[in-house]
């Protein structure tokens, strides 16, 4: 749901025409917020534990 709201993905169903229309209308979002973090959680935790 978050990626649809952010404009990264679309839900169009299984109708061929809707899929083709969706692919043809793709516009990349200007910003891509890190919805699920930056991928460095384990590294950050390791650094905290090492201190």
N, CA, C and O atoms as a Tinker XYZ file with bonds, in Angstrom:
   204  protein
     1  N      0.810000   -1.190000    0.000000    73     2
     2  CA     0.000000    0.000000    0.000000    64     1     3
     3  C      0.864000    1.270000    0.000000    63     2     4     5
     4  O      0.563000    2.245000   -0.687000    81     3
     5  N      1.952000    1.229000    0.794000    73     3     6
     6  CA     2.802000    2.415000    0.897000    64     5     7
     7  C      3.443000    2.761000   -0.442000    63     6     8     9
     8  O      3.569000    3.934000   -0.792000    81     7
     9  N      3.848000    1.735000   -1.188000    73     7    10
    10  CA     4.506000    2.009000   -2.470000    64     9    11
    11  C      3.520000    2.522000   -3.516000    63    10    12    13
    12  O      3.899000    3.277000   -4.411000    81    11
    13  N      2.259000    2.112000   -3.405000    73    11    14
    14  CA     1.223000    2.647000   -4.297000    64    13    15
    15  C      0.971000    4.112000   -3.953000    63    14    16    17
    16  O      0.901000    4.963000   -4.839000    81    15
    17  N      0.836000    4.401000   -2.650000    73    15    18
    18  CA     0.614000    5.781000   -2.216000    64    17    19
    19  C      1.779000    6.693000   -2.608000    63    18    20    21
    20  O      1.575000    7.868000   -2.914000    81    19
    21  N      2.997000    6.150000   -2.598000    73    19    22
    22  CA     4.181000    6.948000   -2.932000    64    21    23
    23  C      4.367000    7.104000   -4.442000    63    22    24    25
    24  O      5.230000    7.862000   -4.884000    81    23
    25  N      3.558000    6.386000   -5.240000    73    23    26
    26  CA     3.656000    6.505000   -6.690000    64    25    27
    27  C      4.667000    5.567000   -7.333000    63    26    28    29
    28  O      4.979000    5.707000   -8.516000    81    27
    29  N      5.179000    4.617000   -6.570000    73    27    30
    30  CA     6.153000    3.665000   -7.115000    64    29    31
    31  C      5.478000    2.544000   -7.890000    63    30    32    33
    32  O      6.045000    2.016000   -8.847000    81    31
    33  N      4.272000    2.181000   -7.479000    73    31    34
    34  CA     3.558000    1.052000   -8.070000    64    33    35
    35  C      2.114000    1.422000   -8.352000    63    34    36    37
    36  O      1.600000    2.417000   -7.841000    81    35
    37  N      1.463000    0.598000   -9.183000    73    35    38
    38  CA     0.050000    0.764000   -9.494000    64    37    39
    39  C     -0.637000   -0.586000   -9.359000    63    38    40    41
    40  O     -0.042000   -1.629000   -9.631000    81    39
    41  N     -1.887000   -0.555000   -8.940000    73    39    42
    42  CA    -2.699000   -1.765000   -8.903000    64    41    43
    43  C     -3.737000   -1.609000  -10.004000    63    42    44    45
    44  O     -4.581000   -0.714000   -9.945000    81    43
    45  N     -3.676000   -2.480000  -11.009000    73    43    46
    46  CA    -4.584000   -2.341000  -12.147000    64    45    47
    47  C     -5.411000   -3.587000  -12.424000    63    46    48    49
    48  O     -6.292000   -3.563000  -13.283000    81    47
    49  N     -5.142000   -4.673000  -11.713000    73    47    50
    50  CA    -5.891000   -5.896000  -11.958000    64    49    51
    51  C     -5.289000   -6.718000  -13.084000    63    50    52    53
    52  O     -4.143000   -6.505000  -13.479000    81    51
    53  N     -6.068000   -7.652000  -13.594000    73    51    54
    54  CA    -5.564000   -8.597000  -14.591000    64    53    55
    55  C     -6.057000   -8.313000  -16.005000    63    54    56    57
    56  O     -5.780000   -9.085000  -16.923000    81    55
    57  N     -6.778000   -7.225000  -16.187000    73    55    58
    58  CA    -7.288000   -6.872000  -17.512000    64    57    59
    59  C     -6.130000   -6.400000  -18.401000    63    58    60    61
    60  O     -5.390000   -5.484000  -18.041000    81    59
    61  N     -5.990000   -7.039000  -19.561000    73    59    62
    62  CA    -4.866000   -6.750000  -20.453000    64    61    63
    63  C     -4.782000   -5.271000  -20.829000    63    62    64    65
    64  O     -3.703000   -4.680000  -20.790000    81    63
    65  N     -5.908000   -4.679000  -21.189000    73    63    66
    66  CA    -5.898000   -3.274000  -21.613000    64    65    67
    67  C     -5.495000   -2.343000  -20.475000    63    66    68    69
    68  O     -4.777000   -1.367000  -20.690000    81    67
    69  N     -5.956000   -2.645000  -19.273000    73    67    70
    70  CA    -5.582000   -1.815000  -18.124000    64    69    71
    71  C     -4.089000   -1.924000  -17.840000    63    70    72    73
    72  O     -3.442000   -0.940000  -17.481000    81    71
    73  N     -3.549000   -3.129000  -18.004000    73    71    74
    74  CA    -2.109000   -3.320000  -17.795000    64    73    75
    75  C     -1.313000   -2.536000  -18.824000    63    74    76    77
    76  O     -0.356000   -1.845000  -18.474000    81    75
    77  N     -1.697000   -2.636000  -20.084000    73    75    78
    78  CA    -0.997000   -1.921000  -21.158000    64    77    79
    79  C     -1.098000   -0.410000  -20.941000    63    78    80    81
    80  O     -0.108000    0.307000  -21.084000    81    79
    81  N     -2.284000    0.068000  -20.599000    73    79    82
    82  CA    -2.460000    1.502000  -20.329000    64    81    83
    83  C     -1.591000    1.955000  -19.161000    63    82    84    85
    84  O     -0.991000    3.029000  -19.212000    81    83
    85  N     -1.520000    1.145000  -18.114000    73    83    86
    86  CA    -0.704000    1.496000  -16.948000    64    85    87
    87  C      0.778000    1.557000  -17.312000    63    86    88    89
    88  O      1.481000    2.479000  -16.901000    81    87
    89  N      1.246000    0.589000  -18.073000    73    87    90
    90  CA     2.656000    0.576000  -18.492000    64    89    91
    91  C      2.964000    1.787000  -19.354000    63    90    92    93
    92  O      4.017000    2.407000  -19.208000    81    91
    93  N      2.054000    2.122000  -20.247000    73    91    94
    94  CA     2.281000    3.264000  -21.134000    64    93    95
    95  C      2.195000    4.611000  -20.418000    63    94    96    97
    96  O      2.680000    5.618000  -20.933000    81    95
    97  N      1.583000    4.636000  -19.240000    73    95    98
    98  CA     1.426000    5.904000  -18.534000    64    97    99
    99  C      2.395000    6.064000  -17.358000    63    98   100   101
   100  O      2.232000    6.964000  -16.534000    81    99
   101  N      3.392000    5.199000  -17.283000    73    99   102
   102  CA     4.344000    5.257000  -16.159000    64   101   103
   103  C      5.081000    6.590000  -16.167000    63   102   104   105
   104  O      5.626000    7.026000  -17.181000    81   103
   105  N      5.074000    7.217000  -14.999000    73   103   106
   106  CA     5.851000    8.437000  -14.773000    64   105   107
   107  C      6.615000    8.232000  -13.480000    63   106   108   109
   108  O      6.018000    7.955000  -12.440000    81   107
   109  N      7.925000    8.367000  -13.539000    73   107   110
   110  CA     8.731000    8.172000  -12.350000    64   109   111
   111  C      8.500000    9.300000  -11.361000    63   110   112   113
   112  O      8.461000   10.468000  -11.750000    81   111
   113  N      8.346000    8.965000  -10.086000    73   111   114
   114  CA     8.153000   10.016000   -9.081000    64   113   115
   115  C      9.402000   10.879000   -8.951000    63   114   116   117
   116  O     10.520000   10.397000   -9.130000    81   115
   117  N      9.205000   12.150000   -8.640000    73   115   118
   118  CA    10.328000   13.070000   -8.477000    64   117   119
   119  C     11.184000   12.649000   -7.287000    63   118   120   121
   120  O     12.413000   12.654000   -7.368000    81   119
   121  N     10.539000   12.288000   -6.188000    73   119   122
   122  CA    11.251000   11.860000   -4.998000    64   121   123
   123  C     10.898000   10.420000   -4.680000    63   122   124   125
   124  O      9.789000    9.959000   -4.949000    81   123
   125  N     11.867000    9.718000   -4.100000    73   123   126
   126  CA    11.632000    8.346000   -3.684000    64   125   127
   127  C     11.960000    8.228000   -2.204000    63   126   128   129
   128  O     13.087000    7.886000   -1.845000    81   127
   129  N     10.993000    8.506000   -1.347000    73   127   130
   130  CA    11.256000    8.431000    0.085000    64   129   131
   131  C     11.616000    7.006000    0.505000    63   130   132   133
   132  O     11.141000    6.034000   -0.081000    81   131
   133  N     12.456000    6.902000    1.519000    73   131   134
   134  CA    12.845000    5.593000    2.035000    64   133   135
   135  C     11.741000    5.096000    2.960000    63   134   136   137
   136  O     11.778000    5.335000    4.167000    81   135
   137  N     10.776000    4.413000    2.397000    73   135   138
   138  CA     9.613000    3.971000    3.150000    64   137   139
   139  C      9.956000    2.927000    4.204000    63   138   140   141
   140  O      9.299000    2.849000    5.243000    81   139
   141  N     10.963000    2.139000    3.945000    73   139   142
   142  CA    11.301000    1.037000    4.844000    64   141   143
   143  C     12.717000    1.170000    5.389000    63   142   144   145
   144  O     13.358000    0.167000    5.704000    81   143
   145  N     13.205000    2.400000    5.501000    73   143   146
   146  CA    14.552000    2.616000    6.011000    64   145   147
   147  C     15.568000    2.687000    4.884000    63   146   148   149
   148  O     15.220000    2.626000    3.705000    81   147
   149  N     16.828000    2.817000    5.268000    73   147   150
   150  CA    17.875000    2.987000    4.264000    64   149   151
   151  C     18.672000    1.712000    4.009000    63   150   152   153
   152  O     19.664000    1.740000    3.281000    81   151
   153  N     18.245000    0.583000    4.606000    73   151   154
   154  CA    18.937000   -0.685000    4.385000    64   153   155
   155  C     20.169000   -0.866000    5.259000    63   154   156   157
   156  O     20.940000   -1.804000    5.057000    81   155
   157  N     20.358000    0.016000    6.218000    73   155   158
   158  CA    21.558000   -0.050000    7.053000    64   157   159
   159  C     21.246000   -0.331000    8.526000    63   158   160   161
   160  O     22.076000   -0.043000    9.388000    81   159
   161  N     20.088000   -0.877000    8.831000    73   159   162
   162  CA    19.691000   -1.102000   10.218000    64   161   163
   163  C     20.672000   -2.020000   10.942000    63   162   164   165
   164  O     21.082000   -1.722000   12.064000    81   163
   165  N     21.048000   -3.120000   10.322000    73   163   166
   166  CA    21.969000   -4.065000   10.969000    64   165   167
   167  C     23.316000   -3.409000   11.237000    63   166   168   169
   168  O     23.892000   -3.592000   12.309000    81   167
   169  N     23.817000   -2.654000   10.282000    73   167   170
   170  CA    25.100000   -1.959000   10.458000    64   169   171
   171  C     25.013000   -0.952000   11.602000    63   170   172   173
   172  O     25.927000   -0.870000   12.423000    81   171
   173  N     23.942000   -0.198000   11.662000    73   171   174
   174  CA    23.766000    0.776000   12.743000    64   173   175
   175  C     23.691000    0.092000   14.105000    63   174   176   177
   176  O     24.277000    0.575000   15.073000    81   175
   177  N     22.970000   -1.036000   14.186000    73   175   178
   178  CA    22.867000   -1.767000   15.444000    64   177   179
   179  C     24.231000   -2.313000   15.861000    63   178   180   181
   180  O     24.579000   -2.265000   17.041000    81   179
   181  N     24.992000   -2.819000   14.926000    73   179   182
   182  CA    26.328000   -3.336000   15.213000    64   181   183
   183  C     27.220000   -2.237000   15.760000    63   182   184   185
   184  O     27.962000   -2.455000   16.718000    81   183
   185  N     27.153000   -1.056000   15.157000    73   183   186
   186  CA    27.963000    0.068000   15.630000    64   185   187
   187  C     27.574000    0.475000   17.057000    63   186   188   189
   188  O     28.440000    0.787000   17.874000    81   187
   189  N     26.277000    0.470000   17.349000    73   187   190
   190  CA    25.805000    0.825000   18.690000    64   189   191
   191  C     26.277000   -0.207000   19.712000    63   190   192   193
   192  O     26.748000    0.146000   20.793000    81   191
   193  N     26.145000   -1.477000   19.358000    73   191   194
   194  CA    26.565000   -2.544000   20.270000    64   193   195
   195  C     28.076000   -2.558000   20.471000    63   194   196   197
   196  O     28.546000   -2.879000   21.562000    81   195
   197  N     28.837000   -2.217000   19.450000    73   195   198
   198  CA    30.290000   -2.197000   19.553000    64   197   199
   199  C     30.771000   -1.073000   20.451000    63   198   200   201
   200  O     31.824000   -1.193000   21.077000    81   199
   201  N     30.015000    0.025000   20.526000    73   199   202
   202  CA    30.393000    1.153000   21.394000    64   201   203
   203  C     30.182000    0.762000   22.820000    63   202   204
   204  O     30.436000    1.559000   23.723000    81   203
